[in-house]
């Protein structure tokens, strides 16, 4: 076989395009599989969000409707005490709906480049005090919130309205994810605001996901606390727009601390 080397080289040369084509097909196949699984995950997250949102919208509407029906048709309005009780229920459910709608609208606005913030030096103590008053009114369990603001006239560069909702989201989570009595500490020093609780904590492998949109820390196949996975995404989005950032520290069974860092 006098031309063996030339024959082998010629054969291999003609195989090279086939090898390249096979490699491209393999890469394309792997990319397609990864994309399919990613889309499946997004679809599951979206469906979970829609189911949670439907429940969250229907529940306060049903409760407020029942309270209003009792006032109109069952003589509750004739008893001042019962009337006050039912009116309070209606107000609480409307506040719950308002908070939900505000978060959804904030998410929608956040995605638009035209979103405008009224950035000013915001006094921290009045904002925190307002959040505490709101939380103590709507909390469904015994709640103790301690506040430390040093110096008392501390200010941060932010949008006043969105800063209120950012802190309110963190305090609301701290109460919801507490065992029994909720103990929350809000510490404001320098250019940092920290919200700490002594609740159930977050697993270390889940911490990197808590600021993702629609993400909620699961307990097996169950979510023990109702929600829709927007609150912490909103917190991170707004802190980015303020020019600051947020981080989280947590230990299972000991509690969680969220730190808001503002530019000086």
C-alpha positions as CSV (number, residue, x, y, z in Angstrom):
1,X,0.0,0.0,0.0
2,X,2.5,2.6,-1.2
3,X,0.2,5.6,-0.7
4,X,-1.0,4.7,2.8
5,X,-0.2,8.0,4.5
6,X,-1.7,10.0,1.7
7,X,-4.8,7.9,1.8
8,X,-5.2,8.2,5.6
9,X,-4.7,11.9,5.5
10,X,-7.2,12.3,2.7
11,X,-9.8,10.3,4.6
12,X,-9.3,12.2,7.8
13,X,-9.5,15.5,5.9
14,X,-12.9,14.6,4.5
15,X,-14.0,13.6,8.0
16,X,-13.2,16.9,9.6
17,X,-16.3,18.7,8.4
18,X,-18.4,15.8,9.7
19,X,-16.7,16.1,13.1
20,X,-17.3,19.8,13.2
21,X,-20.9,19.4,12.1
22,X,-21.5,16.7,14.8
23,X,-19.9,19.0,17.4
24,X,-22.2,21.9,16.4
25,X,-25.2,19.6,16.6
26,X,-24.2,18.4,20.1
27,X,-23.7,22.0,21.4
28,X,-27.0,23.0,19.9
29,X,-28.8,20.0,21.4
30,X,-27.3,20.8,24.9
31,X,-28.2,24.5,24.6
32,X,-31.8,23.5,23.6
33,X,-32.2,21.2,26.5
34,X,-30.9,23.8,29.0
35,X,-33.2,26.4,27.5
36,X,-36.2,24.1,27.7
37,X,-35.5,23.4,31.4
38,X,-35.0,27.1,32.1
39,X,-38.3,28.0,30.4
40,X,-40.0,25.2,32.3
41,X,-38.7,26.7,35.6
42,X,-39.9,30.2,34.6
43,X,-43.3,28.8,33.6
44,X,-43.6,27.1,37.1
45,X,-42.6,30.3,38.8
46,X,-45.1,32.3,36.7
47,X,-47.9,29.8,37.5
48,X,-47.0,29.9,41.2
49,X,-47.1,33.7,41.1
50,X,-50.5,33.8,39.4
51,X,-52.0,31.3,41.8
52,X,-50.6,33.2,44.8
53,X,-51.8,36.5,43.3
54,X,-55.3,35.2,42.7
55,X,-55.6,34.0,46.3
56,X,-54.1,37.2,47.6
57,X,-56.6,39.3,45.7
58,X,-59.7,37.1,46.4
59,X,-59.2,36.8,50.1
60,X,-59.3,40.5,51.2
61,X,-62.1,41.2,48.7
62,X,-64.2,38.3,50.1
63,X,-63.6,39.4,53.7
64,X,-64.4,43.0,53.0
65,X,-67.5,42.0,51.1
66,X,-68.7,39.8,54.0
67,X,-68.2,42.6,56.5
68,X,-70.0,45.1,54.3
69,X,-72.8,42.7,53.7
70,X,-73.2,42.3,57.5
71,X,-73.5,46.1,57.9
72,X,-76.0,46.5,55.1
73,X,-78.2,43.4,55.5
74,X,-77.9,41.9,59.0
75,X,-78.3,44.9,61.3
76,X,-74.7,45.2,62.3
77,X,-74.9,49.0,61.7
78,X,-77.4,49.3,64.6
79,X,-74.8,48.2,67.1
80,X,-72.0,50.8,67.3
81,X,-69.5,48.3,68.6
82,X,-70.2,45.8,65.9
83,X,-70.2,48.5,63.3
84,X,-66.8,49.7,64.4
85,X,-65.5,46.2,64.3
86,X,-66.8,45.5,60.8
87,X,-65.5,48.9,59.5
88,X,-62.1,48.1,61.0
89,X,-62.1,44.8,59.1
90,X,-63.0,46.5,55.9
91,X,-60.2,49.1,56.4
92,X,-57.6,46.3,57.1
93,X,-58.6,44.4,54.0
94,X,-58.5,47.6,51.8
95,X,-55.0,48.3,53.2
96,X,-53.9,44.8,52.3
97,X,-55.2,45.3,48.8
98,X,-53.5,48.7,48.5
99,X,-50.2,47.3,49.5
100,X,-50.5,44.5,47.0
101,X,-51.4,46.9,44.2
102,X,-48.6,49.3,45.1
103,X,-46.1,46.6,44.8
104,X,-47.4,45.4,41.5
105,X,-47.4,49.0,40.2
106,X,-43.9,49.6,41.5
107,X,-42.7,46.5,39.7
108,X,-44.3,47.7,36.5
109,X,-42.8,51.2,36.9
110,X,-39.4,49.8,37.8
111,X,-39.1,48.1,34.4
112,X,-39.8,51.4,32.6
113,X,-36.9,53.7,31.8
114,X,-39.2,56.6,32.3
115,X,-39.6,55.9,36.0
116,X,-38.7,59.1,37.9
117,X,-37.7,59.3,41.6
118,X,-37.9,62.4,43.8
119,X,-34.4,62.0,45.3
120,X,-34.0,64.1,48.4
121,X,-32.3,63.9,51.8
122,X,-35.1,62.1,53.7
123,X,-35.2,62.2,57.5
124,X,-35.2,58.5,58.6
125,X,-36.9,58.6,62.0
126,X,-40.4,59.9,60.8
127,X,-40.4,57.2,58.1
128,X,-39.5,54.4,60.5
129,X,-42.0,55.6,63.0
130,X,-44.7,55.6,60.4
131,X,-43.8,52.1,59.3
132,X,-43.9,50.9,62.9
133,X,-47.3,52.4,63.5
134,X,-48.7,50.8,60.4
135,X,-47.3,47.4,61.2
136,X,-48.6,47.4,64.8
137,X,-52.1,48.2,63.5
138,X,-52.2,45.4,60.9
139,X,-50.0,42.7,62.6
140,X,-52.0,39.5,63.2
141,X,-49.8,38.5,66.2
142,X,-48.2,40.1,69.2
143,X,-45.4,42.3,67.9
144,X,-42.6,44.2,69.6
145,X,-40.6,46.5,67.4
146,X,-37.6,48.4,68.8
147,X,-36.1,51.4,67.0
148,X,-32.7,53.0,67.3
149,X,-31.8,56.0,65.2
150,X,-28.4,57.5,65.7
151,X,-28.1,60.4,65.3
152,X,-31.8,61.3,65.7
153,X,-31.7,63.7,62.7
154,X,-30.2,61.0,60.5
155,X,-31.0,61.4,56.8
156,X,-30.5,59.2,53.7
157,X,-30.6,60.0,50.0
158,X,-33.7,58.4,48.6
159,X,-37.3,58.8,47.4
160,X,-39.5,59.3,50.4
161,X,-42.4,57.3,49.3
162,X,-40.4,54.4,48.0
163,X,-38.2,54.4,51.1
164,X,-41.3,53.9,53.2
165,X,-42.3,50.9,51.1
166,X,-38.8,49.4,51.2
167,X,-38.6,49.5,55.0
168,X,-42.3,48.4,55.3
169,X,-41.5,45.3,53.2
170,X,-38.6,44.3,55.4
171,X,-40.6,44.8,58.6
172,X,-43.6,43.0,57.2
173,X,-41.4,40.0,56.3
174,X,-39.7,40.1,59.8
175,X,-43.2,39.8,61.4
176,X,-44.5,37.1,59.0
177,X,-41.5,34.9,59.4
178,X,-41.4,35.0,63.2
179,X,-42.4,32.2,65.6
180,X,-45.1,33.2,67.9
181,X,-44.4,36.7,69.2
182,X,-42.6,38.8,66.6
183,X,-39.6,40.7,67.9
184,X,-38.1,43.1,65.4
185,X,-35.2,45.5,65.7
186,X,-34.7,48.5,63.4
187,X,-31.3,50.1,63.8
188,X,-30.4,53.2,61.8
189,X,-26.8,54.4,62.1
190,X,-24.6,56.5,59.8
191,X,-25.9,55.7,56.3
192,X,-27.2,52.2,57.1
193,X,-30.7,50.9,58.0
194,X,-30.9,47.3,59.4
195,X,-34.0,45.3,60.1
196,X,-33.5,42.2,62.2
197,X,-35.8,39.5,63.4
198,X,-35.5,36.4,65.6
199,X,-37.6,34.2,63.3
200,X,-37.2,31.0,61.3
201,X,-34.2,32.1,59.3
202,X,-33.2,31.3,55.7
203,X,-31.1,28.4,54.5
204,X,-27.6,29.4,53.4
205,X,-28.1,27.9,49.9
206,X,-31.3,29.9,49.4
207,X,-29.9,33.4,50.4
208,X,-28.6,34.1,46.8
209,X,-32.1,33.7,45.4
210,X,-34.1,35.8,47.9
211,X,-33.9,39.0,45.8
212,X,-35.1,37.3,42.6
213,X,-38.4,38.2,41.2
214,X,-41.2,35.8,42.2
215,X,-38.9,33.7,44.3
216,X,-40.1,32.5,47.7
217,X,-38.1,30.3,50.1
218,X,-39.9,27.0,50.2
219,X,-40.4,24.5,53.0
220,X,-40.4,21.2,51.1
221,X,-43.3,21.5,48.7
222,X,-45.2,24.0,50.8
223,X,-45.0,27.8,51.4
224,X,-46.0,28.3,55.0
225,X,-46.4,32.0,54.6
226,X,-48.6,33.4,51.9
227,X,-47.0,35.9,49.5
228,X,-46.1,36.5,45.9
229,X,-42.3,36.9,45.8
230,X,-42.2,40.6,44.9
231,X,-41.3,42.3,48.2
232,X,-37.5,41.6,48.3
233,X,-37.2,42.0,44.5
234,X,-38.7,45.5,45.0
235,X,-36.4,46.3,47.9
236,X,-33.3,45.4,45.8
237,X,-34.6,47.2,42.7
238,X,-35.2,50.4,44.6
239,X,-32.0,50.3,46.5
240,X,-30.2,50.0,43.2
241,X,-32.1,53.1,41.9
242,X,-31.2,55.0,45.1
243,X,-27.5,54.3,44.3
244,X,-27.1,52.0,47.3
245,X,-27.4,48.3,47.9
246,X,-28.9,45.7,50.2
247,X,-27.5,42.5,51.7
248,X,-28.9,39.7,54.0
249,X,-27.5,37.6,56.8
250,X,-29.4,34.7,58.2
251,X,-29.1,31.6,60.4
252,X,-31.8,28.9,60.6
253,X,-33.8,29.1,63.8
254,X,-32.0,32.3,64.9
255,X,-33.3,35.0,62.6
256,X,-32.5,37.2,59.6
257,X,-30.9,40.7,59.2
258,X,-31.4,42.8,56.1
259,X,-29.0,45.8,55.7
260,X,-29.8,48.8,53.6
261,X,-26.7,50.8,52.6
262,X,-27.1,54.3,51.3
263,X,-24.6,56.6,49.6
264,X,-23.5,59.4,52.0
